Amino acid sequence: MTTLEDALSQRTAAEARRVIPGGVNSAQRALTGMDDVVITRSAGSRLWTSDGVELIDFHGAYGPPILGHNDPEVDSAVAAALRRIDNPGVGVTPYEIELAERIVDAFPSVEQVLFTNSGSEATFHALRVARTVTGRRKVIKFQGCYHGWHDSVAMNVISPADRVGGRDPLSAGILSEVLEATIVVPFNDAAAVETALRDNDGQVAAIIVEPIPHNVGALLPADGFLAELRRLATSHGVVLVFDEVICGFRHSLAGYQGIAGVVPDLTTMGKAFANGYPIAALGGRAELMQQFSTTPGRPAFFAGTYNGHPAMAAAAIATVDKLRSEPVYEHLFRLGDLARDRLRSLYKGLGIDVVVSGYGSVFVTYFMEGPVNDYRDLLRNDADLFTQYRIEQLADGVLEVPLNLKRSNLSYAHTEDDIDRLLTATERAVTTVLARR
């Protein structure tokens, strides 16, 4: 007798395209070379497709499964929470309180915290409250940083050369006056930020930044850059927002701000802190957080039926507790250093100019000569080689997402044997692609 699981495993991408526009539920999943992939199972560092192919997953869903897919302790915590409570929709649950306390204890910038379902929602509310408290309308963001799908920041991420320095929206349908209220400056250029603040004196509500712009791989902040943003924000009365949706919990329990020693006014987080379950958060100074309408009578509206869902909060509690109690970061940083070092040696042996960048469990290879300081430098990357070698790797059962400039992510479930497989597949794939030219 065919089970539901067996039936589901036989669904095809063609069937998906018939009922789902493009066959996927996020544009970043529509990938050349993976058009017909249906993922039917995940565990640890592995994914399996409906064709029975096993993949070592170095993509990691853009970063969430820091412990590995289907971590048994996290999944057990979710199941236990669901046996006790689903979504009451009134008041607060013990899971939300417990998780909020863990985040306040962990992050230097966070005195109070509110939960959302996605990082995009968290950054949206960060900018909303910044505008509320300052009475200003403009926002400064950085070329190459991604802060979600909402109109104020859905622009200037992976821009073509002719749109760098101008406005490059990710979508049609964004009001021109919204685009005009967003100022885009180069990452690692504090002088450009200061100029933007001076030219828009008294008009800028917030500076929002990924401490490491991981959405274009790994642009590392120059010494003193984040501290200078803190100084400029303070001197101009601007709210400084660290978007740690990727960095937070992936690089340390205190986020990248804990590593850099720079305290923003607001912090957004998501992805890794619940090992892939859909929950995100916005935290910061109490005087800012108390402007939300969760405190009756306050002006910045905040609501969401699924915010702080107890099962999702349970996933985050279990993830954070495991990050605290086990040598997760030691393992991730060791494997990350190993992957980057071995990739540099591999490309040196092949005589190919590359910049292997990354931090902790994140790594990426740019096919270009250095240095790499801001997004303009990344325009030299050989985008065709970058994507084509990753498509070729799939034949060896290795997944690094075939999308230009996208980073790879390690998890606690990855091993040195996985790194060995990565290196073998990378060498074969790169030499095969180059031989076709």
C-alpha positions as CSV (number, residue, x, y, z in Angstrom):
1,M,0.0,0.0,0.0
2,T,1.4,3.4,-1.0
3,T,1.9,5.8,1.9
4,L,1.4,9.5,1.8
5,E,5.2,9.9,2.2
6,D,5.8,7.6,-0.8
7,A,3.2,9.6,-2.9
8,L,4.7,12.9,-2.0
9,S,8.2,11.8,-2.9
10,Q,7.0,11.2,-6.5
11,R,5.7,14.7,-7.1
12,T,7.6,16.5,-9.9
13,A,8.8,20.0,-10.7
14,A,6.5,20.0,-13.7
15,E,3.5,19.5,-11.4
16,A,4.8,22.3,-9.2
17,R,5.0,24.7,-12.2
18,R,1.4,23.9,-13.0
19,V,0.0,25.2,-9.7
20,I,2.8,27.4,-8.3
21,P,4.1,30.4,-10.4
22,G,7.5,29.3,-11.6
23,G,7.3,26.2,-9.5
24,V,8.9,27.7,-6.4
25,N,7.8,29.9,-3.5
26,S,10.8,32.2,-3.4
27,A,12.6,33.7,-6.4
28,Q,16.0,32.7,-5.0
29,R,15.0,29.0,-5.4
30,A,14.5,29.3,-9.2
31,L,18.1,28.3,-10.1
32,T,19.6,27.5,-13.5
33,G,20.8,23.9,-13.4
34,M,18.3,23.0,-10.7
35,D,15.1,23.6,-12.6
36,D,13.7,20.1,-12.0
37,V,14.9,19.5,-8.5
38,V,12.3,18.4,-5.9
39,I,13.8,17.9,-2.4
40,T,12.1,15.0,-0.6
41,R,14.2,14.6,2.6
42,S,16.8,16.3,4.7
43,A,19.0,15.2,7.6
44,G,22.3,16.4,9.0
45,S,24.5,17.7,6.2
46,R,22.5,16.0,3.5
47,L,19.5,16.5,1.2
48,W,17.8,14.0,-1.0
49,T,15.9,14.6,-4.3
50,S,12.9,12.8,-5.8
51,D,15.3,11.2,-8.2
52,G,17.1,9.5,-5.3
53,V,20.2,11.8,-5.5
54,E,22.0,12.4,-2.2
55,L,23.6,15.9,-1.9
56,I,26.1,17.2,0.6
57,D,24.5,20.5,1.4
58,F,26.9,23.4,1.6
59,H,24.1,25.8,0.7
60,G,22.1,25.4,3.9
61,A,19.0,27.2,2.8
62,Y,20.9,30.5,2.8
63,G,22.0,29.9,6.4
64,P,19.4,28.6,8.9
65,P,20.4,25.0,9.8
66,I,23.4,25.8,11.8
67,L,23.1,22.5,13.7
68,G,22.3,20.6,10.5
69,H,19.0,19.6,9.0
70,N,16.4,18.0,11.3
71,D,18.5,18.3,14.4
72,P,16.8,15.7,16.7
73,E,16.9,17.9,19.9
74,V,15.3,20.9,18.1
75,D,12.7,18.7,16.4
76,S,11.9,17.0,19.7
77,A,11.5,20.4,21.4
78,V,9.0,21.5,18.7
79,A,7.0,18.3,19.0
80,A,6.9,18.6,22.8
81,A,5.7,22.2,22.5
82,L,2.9,21.2,20.0
83,R,1.7,18.5,22.3
84,R,1.2,21.1,25.0
85,I,0.0,24.2,23.1
86,D,-0.5,25.4,19.6
87,N,-1.2,29.1,19.0
88,P,-3.4,30.7,21.6
89,G,-3.5,34.1,19.9
90,V,-3.9,36.0,23.2
91,G,-1.5,36.9,26.0
92,V,1.9,35.5,25.9
93,T,3.3,31.9,26.3
94,P,6.1,30.7,28.5
95,Y,8.1,29.9,25.4
96,E,8.2,33.5,24.3
97,I,9.3,34.7,27.7
98,E,12.0,32.1,27.9
99,L,13.4,32.9,24.4
100,A,13.3,36.6,25.0
101,E,15.3,36.2,28.1
102,R,17.9,34.2,26.3
103,I,18.3,36.8,23.6
104,V,18.5,39.7,26.0
105,D,21.2,37.8,27.9
106,A,23.1,37.1,24.7
107,F,23.1,40.3,22.6
108,P,24.9,43.5,23.9
109,S,22.4,45.8,22.2
110,V,19.2,44.1,23.2
111,E,17.2,45.2,26.3
112,Q,13.9,44.1,25.0
113,V,12.8,42.0,22.0
114,L,9.8,41.3,19.8
115,F,9.3,38.3,17.6
116,T,8.3,38.1,13.9
117,N,8.2,35.3,11.4
118,S,10.9,36.4,9.0
119,G,13.9,38.7,8.8
120,S,12.2,40.9,6.3
121,E,9.5,41.7,8.8
122,A,12.1,42.4,11.5
123,T,13.9,44.9,9.3
124,F,10.6,46.5,8.2
125,H,9.7,47.2,11.9
126,A,13.2,48.4,12.7
127,L,12.9,51.1,10.0
128,R,9.3,51.9,11.0
129,V,10.2,52.6,14.6
130,A,13.3,54.5,13.6
131,R,11.1,56.8,11.6
132,T,8.7,57.0,14.4
133,V,11.2,58.2,17.0
134,T,13.2,60.5,14.8
135,G,10.3,62.0,12.8
136,R,12.5,61.6,9.7
137,R,11.9,59.8,6.5
138,K,15.2,58.8,4.9
139,V,17.3,55.7,5.3
140,I,20.9,54.9,4.5
141,K,21.7,51.4,3.2
142,F,24.8,49.9,1.6
143,Q,25.3,48.6,-1.9
144,G,25.4,44.8,-1.7
145,C,23.5,44.5,1.5
146,Y,20.1,42.7,1.5
147,H,17.5,43.5,4.2
148,G,14.4,41.8,2.9
149,W,11.6,42.3,0.4
150,H,10.0,45.5,1.7
151,D,10.1,48.6,-0.4
152,S,12.5,50.8,1.6
153,V,15.4,48.4,1.2
154,A,14.5,46.2,-1.8
155,M,17.2,47.7,-3.9
156,N,20.9,47.7,-4.8
157,V,21.9,44.2,-3.8
158,I,23.6,42.3,-6.7
159,S,23.5,45.3,-9.2
160,P,24.9,45.4,-12.7
161,A,27.8,47.8,-13.1
162,D,25.7,50.5,-14.7
163,R,23.3,50.7,-11.8
164,V,25.9,50.9,-9.0
165,G,25.8,54.4,-7.6
166,G,22.2,54.9,-8.7
167,R,18.9,53.3,-7.6
168,D,18.5,49.7,-8.6
169,P,15.2,48.3,-7.2
170,L,14.7,44.6,-7.0
171,S,11.1,44.8,-8.0
172,A,8.6,46.8,-10.1
173,G,5.7,48.3,-8.2
174,I,7.8,50.3,-5.7
175,L,6.7,53.9,-5.3
176,S,9.3,56.4,-6.6
177,E,9.0,58.4,-3.4
178,V,9.9,55.4,-1.4
179,L,13.0,54.7,-3.6
180,E,14.0,58.4,-3.3
181,A,13.9,58.2,0.5
182,T,16.6,55.5,0.5
183,I,20.3,56.6,0.1
184,V,22.7,53.9,-1.1
185,V,26.4,54.2,-0.2
186,P,29.4,51.9,-0.7
187,F,30.2,49.5,2.1
188,N,33.5,50.2,4.1
189,D,33.3,53.9,3.1
190,A,32.6,55.8,6.2
191,A,33.4,59.1,4.4
192,A,30.6,58.4,2.0
193,V,28.2,57.9,4.9
194,E,29.3,61.1,6.5
195,T,28.8,63.0,3.3
196,A,25.3,61.5,2.9
197,L,24.4,62.5,6.5
198,R,25.7,66.0,5.9
199,D,24.0,66.4,2.5
200,N,20.7,65.2,4.1
201,D,21.1,66.9,7.4
202,G,18.2,66.3,9.8
203,Q,16.5,64.0,7.3
204,V,18.0,60.5,8.0
205,A,16.1,58.3,10.4
206,A,18.3,55.2,10.2
207,I,21.5,53.6,9.0
208,I,20.9,49.9,8.3
209,V,23.8,47.5,7.6
210,E,24.8,43.9,7.5
211,P,27.9,43.8,9.7
212,I,29.3,41.4,7.2
213,P,27.4,41.7,3.8
214,H,26.9,37.9,3.4
215,N,24.3,38.3,0.7
216,V,27.1,39.0,-1.7
217,G,29.4,36.3,-0.2
218,A,31.5,37.8,2.5
219,L,32.6,41.4,2.4
220,L,34.5,41.8,5.6
221,P,34.2,45.1,7.4
222,A,37.4,47.2,7.5
223,D,39.0,47.9,10.9
224,G,37.1,50.6,12.6
225,F,34.3,50.9,10.0
226,L,31.4,49.6,12.2
227,A,32.7,51.7,15.1
228,E,32.7,54.8,12.8
229,L,29.1,54.1,11.8
230,R,28.3,54.1,15.5
231,R,30.0,57.4,16.0
232,L,28.3,59.0,13.0
233,A,24.8,57.7,13.9
234,T,25.2,59.1,17.4
235,S,26.5,62.5,16.3
236,H,23.7,62.9,13.8
237,G,20.8,61.6,15.9
238,V,20.3,58.6,13.6
239,V,19.2,55.1,14.7
240,L,21.9,52.5,13.9
241,V,20.4,49.1,12.9
242,F,22.6,46.0,12.6
243,D,20.8,43.4,10.4
244,E,22.2,40.2,11.9
245,V,19.6,38.0,10.3
246,I,22.6,36.0,8.9
247,C,25.4,37.0,11.3
248,G,23.5,36.7,14.5
249,F,24.0,33.3,16.2
250,R,25.9,32.0,13.2
251,H,29.1,33.7,14.2
252,S,28.6,33.9,17.9
253,L,26.0,33.9,20.6
254,A,26.4,37.6,20.9
255,G,26.1,38.2,17.2
256,Y,28.8,39.9,15.1
257,Q,28.3,43.0,17.3
258,G,29.8,41.0,20.2
259,I,32.9,40.2,18.1
260,A,33.3,43.7,16.8
261,G,32.6,45.4,20.1
262,V,30.1,47.8,18.5
263,V,26.6,48.2,20.0
264,P,23.8,49.3,17.6
265,D,20.5,50.8,18.7
266,L,18.5,48.0,17.1
267,T,19.3,44.5,15.9
268,T,17.4,42.1,13.7
269,M,18.0,38.4,13.8
270,G,16.6,35.2,12.3
271,K,17.8,32.2,10.2
272,A,20.3,30.3,12.4
273,F,18.8,31.0,15.8
274,A,16.0,28.5,15.3
275,N,17.9,26.1,13.1
276,G,15.5,26.7,10.2
277,Y,12.2,27.0,11.8
278,P,10.3,30.2,10.8
279,I,10.9,32.8,13.5
280,A,12.9,36.1,13.6
281,A,13.3,38.9,16.0
282,L,13.9,42.6,16.5
283,G,15.6,43.8,19.6
284,G,17.2,46.9,21.0
285,R,17.2,49.7,23.5
286,A,14.1,49.6,25.7
287,E,13.2,53.2,25.0
288,L,13.0,52.3,21.2
289,M,11.2,49.0,21.7
290,Q,8.6,50.5,23.9
291,Q,7.4,52.7,21.0
292,F,5.7,49.7,19.5
293,S,1.9,49.3,20.0
294,T,2.5,46.1,22.0
295,T,2.7,48.7,24.8
296,P,-0.8,50.2,24.6
297,G,-1.0,53.7,23.3
298,R,2.4,53.7,21.7
299,P,2.6,54.9,18.1
300,A,4.5,52.3,16.0
301,F,2.0,49.6,15.1
302,F,3.2,46.0,15.5
303,A,1.1,42.9,15.0
304,G,1.2,39.4,13.5
305,T,-1.0,36.3,14.1
306,Y,2.0,34.0,14.2
307,N,4.5,36.2,16.0
308,G,6.3,34.3,18.7
309,H,4.5,31.0,17.9
310,P,5.3,28.7,20.8
311,A,6.5,25.8,18.7
312,M,8.9,28.1,16.8
313,A,10.0,29.7,20.0
314,A,10.7,26.2,21.4
315,A,12.9,25.5,18.3
316,A,14.9,28.7,19.0
317,I,15.3,27.9,22.7
318,A,16.6,24.4,21.9
319,T,18.9,25.8,19.2
320,V,20.4,28.5,21.5
321,D,20.8,26.1,24.4
322,K,22.7,23.7,22.1
323,L,24.9,26.5,20.9
324,R,25.6,27.3,24.5
325,S,26.3,23.8,25.8
326,E,28.1,22.1,22.9
327,P,31.3,23.0,21.0
328,V,29.4,24.1,18.0
329,Y,31.3,27.3,17.2
330,E,34.7,25.5,17.8
331,H,33.6,22.9,15.2
332,L,32.3,25.5,12.7
333,F,35.3,27.8,12.9
334,R,37.7,24.8,12.5
335,L,35.9,23.5,9.5
336,G,35.5,26.9,8.0
337,D,39.2,27.6,8.3
338,L,40.0,24.2,6.8
339,A,37.7,24.8,3.9
340,R,39.1,28.2,3.1
341,D,42.7,27.1,3.5
342,R,42.3,24.1,1.3
343,L,40.4,26.0,-1.4
344,R,43.2,28.6,-1.5
345,S,45.8,25.8,-1.9
346,L,43.7,24.1,-4.6
347,Y,43.3,27.2,-6.7
348,K,47.0,28.1,-6.3
349,G,47.9,24.7,-7.6
350,L,45.6,25.2,-10.6
351,G,47.1,28.6,-11.3
352,I,43.7,30.4,-11.0
353,D,43.5,33.8,-9.5
354,V,40.9,33.8,-6.7
355,V,39.9,35.5,-3.5
356,V,38.7,33.0,-0.9
357,S,36.7,35.0,1.7
358,G,34.5,34.2,4.6
359,Y,34.2,34.2,8.3
360,G,33.6,31.3,10.7
361,S,31.3,28.8,9.1
362,V,30.8,30.9,5.9
363,F,33.1,30.6,2.8
364,V,33.0,31.8,-0.8
365,T,35.4,31.9,-3.7
366,Y,35.5,34.9,-5.9
367,F,37.1,34.3,-9.3
368,M,39.2,37.5,-9.5
369,E,42.3,39.2,-8.2
370,G,42.0,41.1,-4.9
371,P,41.5,43.2,-3.0
372,V,37.9,43.0,-2.1
373,N,36.6,45.9,0.0
374,D,33.2,46.8,-1.4
375,Y,30.7,45.8,-4.0
376,R,32.4,47.5,-6.9
377,D,35.3,45.1,-6.4
378,L,33.0,42.2,-6.9
379,L,32.0,43.3,-10.4
380,R,35.3,41.7,-11.4
381,N,34.2,38.3,-10.4
382,D,33.8,35.7,-13.2
383,A,30.1,35.2,-12.7
384,D,29.8,32.5,-15.4
385,L,32.6,30.4,-13.9
386,F,31.1,31.0,-10.4
387,T,27.7,29.6,-11.4
388,Q,28.8,27.0,-13.9
389,Y,31.2,25.1,-11.6
390,R,28.5,24.9,-9.0
391,I,26.1,23.4,-11.5
392,E,28.8,20.9,-12.5
393,Q,29.4,19.9,-8.9
394,L,25.9,18.6,-8.6
395,A,27.0,15.5,-10.6
396,D,29.4,14.7,-7.7
397,G,26.6,15.1,-5.1
398,V,27.8,18.5,-3.8
399,L,25.5,21.5,-3.5
400,E,26.8,25.0,-3.4
401,V,23.9,27.1,-4.7
402,P,24.5,28.1,-8.4
403,L,23.8,31.8,-8.0
404,N,26.4,34.5,-8.5
405,L,28.2,35.7,-5.3
406,K,26.2,33.5,-3.0
407,R,28.1,32.2,0.0
408,S,28.3,28.6,1.3
409,N,27.4,27.6,4.9
410,L,28.7,24.9,7.1
411,S,26.7,23.3,9.9
412,Y,27.6,21.4,13.1
413,A,26.6,18.2,11.2
414,H,29.4,18.7,8.5
415,T,32.6,16.7,8.8
416,E,36.1,16.8,7.4
417,D,35.1,14.0,5.0
418,D,32.5,16.5,3.7
419,I,35.2,19.0,3.1
420,D,37.3,16.3,1.3
421,R,34.3,15.7,-1.0
422,L,33.9,19.4,-1.6
423,L,37.5,19.8,-2.6
424,T,37.4,16.8,-5.0
425,A,34.2,18.0,-6.6
426,T,35.4,21.6,-6.9
427,E,38.6,20.7,-8.6
428,R,36.9,18.5,-11.2
429,A,34.1,21.0,-11.7
430,V,36.3,24.0,-12.2
431,T,38.7,22.2,-14.6
432,T,35.8,20.8,-16.6
433,V,34.1,24.2,-17.0
434,L,37.4,25.9,-18.0
435,A,38.2,23.1,-20.5
436,R,34.9,24.0,-22.3
437,R,35.9,27.5,-22.9
